[in-house]
Amino acid sequence: MMYLVAYSAEPNKGGEHEVGWKSFIELSKLRNDIVLVTRTANKKEILNNGSEYLSRILFIENELFIKYKPKSKFSYLYYVVWQWSVYLKLKKVVLSTDIIHLITFGNILLPSFLFLLKSKLILGPMGGGSLIDGKMLNSNPLGFKTLLLIKRILVRLNTFNLLVRENARRADVIILRTKETESLVPKWYRHKIRVMLETGLDCVPDLDEFSYDKPFIRFLFVGRLVRSKNVELLIDYMNYHAQDNETLFVVGTGPEEDRLKKRSFKANVKFVGGVHHNKVLEYMKESDVFVFPSVKEGGSHALFEAFSNNLPIVCLDISGMKVFPSNRFCISLKSKDYNSLLVELVTVMRSLRERVKELPRVEDRKQFLKNFLWSEKALNYNEFYNG
């Protein structure tokens, strides 16, 4: 048997919430022995979208603890309890000849007890090694600086984390989203590492050549409004440098929303809030450029969706986003501090038409996207299982 352990397996949610589900669907086409192991909390959404798979899904929940989990928020303690519940359940059924693939949540710093089982173990795609450079953000209050320091300390101490070391020791393959997380894997197990983004696509879309005649005046950001997304850079551009006919749509919500709204004093910045995934796609189809100034990104889900909707992309040449500038598929920002980034962004926005003309043609973009099809990822995973 092959067990795909996915904390998050939510159909039609988009982003990392959908990684476990999409991977399960594609792997089911290749194997008839696969079982999805996920939270009972995902059952309602799965029933609405994939009830024919129910016989191959194992729902696990710690009913005594679930009532203490904060609604709509990730809880570290809840995750630990859930992973322990997964281990207790699987140890009753898993054989040494079976395969276990822990696919989400893909953070190497989060605990798992699957190393205690005797089966073949595949981990990832995992992140967790990307650190935020505070100089790339405009303002860092004491609380945020403290969080950055704690993250750096945790990363340094990670080599002493028994759970991480044992999972790495027992794993047959460790899949990482980016090379940045390699330092978190004990060096004597790094030969097991394979690098592969978790992001996937259902199919290669019907892309068109970019239009150079239209004005590039409708800008779009999609993502959670947290400090690392660096949306403040876009707000400052719109406040002080944008043309009167330029508009920025900010789609998403989060703890930074109120602060960003107060910082913005121009009517041409539209905070849309959180919307259904289908509505996000509508905004993409109506926009001219996708602007994504995040300073830390593992999966780059929003970038792939924008790219698939024929939107030119402006993003930083950093973290999981590197796959775009390294292949010349975006307009990249390379500065290493906030003020320089803002100057560079202004320069880019003033010359968007010329920059877009330099992007690859449609056939090259389609070829690039083929590498990220869910079906291709499933084939890669299956090779790891059989290797």
C-alpha positions, 0 to 999 in steps of 0.5 A: 500500500501507498499512504499519502499523508496530507494535512491539507487536501482541500479541493478548489481552494487553490494554493498549498491547500490543494496540493495534497488533493491534486497529488492524490488525484493524479497518483490515483491514475498511476496506482490502485494501492494509494490511500489519502490520509487527511484531516476529518475537517477536509471531509465536507469539501471532499464529499462535495468534489470527490465522493467517488474517492471516499473508499481510498481516503482515511480521515483522521482526527483527535476528537478530544483536541479538535474543539481547542483548535482556533477556527480558520487558523493554523495551530502548531499544537493541533498539528503535533496532536494530529501527526501523533494521531496519524502515527497511532492509526498507521502503526496498526496497518502499515507494513514494512513493504508499504510506502508513506509520503508526507506531502503537506504541510511542507515545512521541515520544522514541523514535527512528524512521527512517521519515522517510527514506522518501518515503511519506506518514507518520502518527505516533501516537498518541504520548505522552512529554510527561507529567511527574511532579510529585514533590509528588504522591508520598510519598517520592522517593529520590535515584535517583528524583529523578534520573530525574525530573530527567533526564526533564525535561532530555530533554524540554527538549532534545527540540526539538534532537533531529534524529530527532524534528524530522525525523519531525515535519517529514515527518509529514502527521499527528501524533496525540498521546494528550494535549495534554501532549505538544504541547510536544515537537513543534517549534512550526512543525509543531504544525498537524499535531497531532490529539489522540486516546487510543490506548485502544479497545474491541471493543464497547459493553458491556451496562452496568447502573445502579450499585447504591447499596444494596450496601456499597462495600467491595471496592477494586481496583487494576490496573497495573504496580507502579512509583512513578508509579502511586502505589499507596502512597497506597492502602496508607496509606489501608488502613493508617490509615483503612480500615474493618475490612470494607474490602479492597484487591486489588492486581493487578500486579507490578513493581519497587515490589512488595516495598517496597509489601508491606513498607509494608502491615501490614494483612491486608485488602490482598491482593497478587495479582501478575501474572495473565492478562487474563481473570483481571483481568476476573474481579477487576473483576466481583467488585469494588465500586470501581476506585481508580487513583491514578496521577500519569501515564497516557497510554492509561488502558487499565485505566480503560476496562476498569474502566469497561466492567465497570460499576465506579465509578472513583476517579482523579486529574484529570490526564494521560490520565485527564482524559477521565473527570473532564472528562466527569463519568464518575469520582470525581476527586481534584484535590489537588496534593500527597501529604498533601492527596491522602490527606485527599481520598481518605479523604473520598471513601471515606467518602462513596462511596455518595453520590459514585456516585449523582452519576455519569452514568446508564447510557445516557450512559456507553454513549454515552461509550464509543462514541467509543472503539470500535476500529472508530471509531478505525480510521475516524479513522485512515483519514480521516488516510490519505485526507486 
